Amino acid sequence: MAAANGVLFLRPLLSGGKMPALSWPMLRLLRPHQWLKNGFVFVGLLFGHAWHDPRIVGQALAAFAAFCLLSSAVYVMNDLLDREQDRQHPKKKHRPLAADTVSVPAAIALAVVCLLGGGALAVLYAGTAPWIFFAYVVMNIAYSLGLKHIVILDVFIIASGFMLRILAGTLGLGIAPSHWLLLCGLMLTLFLGFAKRLAELNTLQKESGGHRRVLEHYTATMLDQFISITAAAAVISYALYTVSAETLALHGTRSLILTVPFVLYGMLRYLWRLHAQGGGGDAAQELLTDPHLMAAVFGWLLLVLVLLR
C-alpha cells in the first residue's frame, strides 16, 4: 500500500503534470516552523544598511526561500534515515515517517522537488554565491551519513549551517560581514546546538544512545560546561561588536550597546527553559511558544531598527 501511494504521488511528476496538493502529514514533514532559522540570511540586510535597495532585498528573499526548500529537503532526508530511531523517542515517534502517515516513496519525491526548487532559486535569484547553498546541502548529507555520530563535530556542523545562512545574506549579496558578528553567530549557534544535545540527553536519559548514538559520548556535566562557554562567548562577542570602531564607523552610533540586555535576557531565558522546563530541544519551537523569548527577540529587532534607521 505504501509503495502504491508513492507511485501515485510520483506519477504526475513523471508525466509532466502538476504535483498533488500537500497533505497535512507531508506539510509537517517539511517542518515549516524551522524556517525561522533561515531568518539568519537577513542579518546582512539589517547590519549592512541594505534594506533600502530593492534588488538586494529581492535577492535576500530568494535566498530565504531557497534555504526553506533546501532545509526542508534535508529534514525529509534525515527523517528517512532516522525513522527507526525516531520511533524510540517520546516526541519524534509522532513524526510522519516514524508514524507511517507518509510513505517512503512520497517522502523521497517531496525531497527531490524541494532540492530542485531550492537549487533553482539559489542559482537564478539568490545572489552571486550559489556555492554556499550547495555547500549547505553537501555538508548536511555528510552529516546524515555519518558525521552526526562524531562527538562535538556534530554540533559544529549544525552551527556551520547557520553560518552559511549568514554568508548567503552577506557575501552572497555583496555585503561585507563583520568578523565580530560572525563570531557572535558562531557562538550563538554552538550554544543552541549543545543545548539541543542536553535536552535530548535529559529526555531520553539512559536510553539516549538508542535514539542518537553520539549521545553516548556526552554527559550532562560536559554539556553544561560547553553551554556556559558558548553562551558567555556569544554575549561578549556581540557586546564587543556594538562598541567596536568598525561598528561606530559603519552605523554612526554608539547606542547599539543598548540592545545587549535583550540578548542577555534571551540567553538566560533559554537556559531557564532548558533546565527548569525541560525545553531547549528545538530552538524554533521555543521561540514560537515562549512569550518572553519572543519579546526579547522582537524587542532587540525593534531597537536595532530604530538605532540604525
Summary of the structure (lengths in Angstrom):
residues: 309
radius of gyration: 20.2
end to end distance: 57.6
largest distance: 64.2
contacts: 1009
relative contact order: 0.10
helix: 79%
strand: 0%
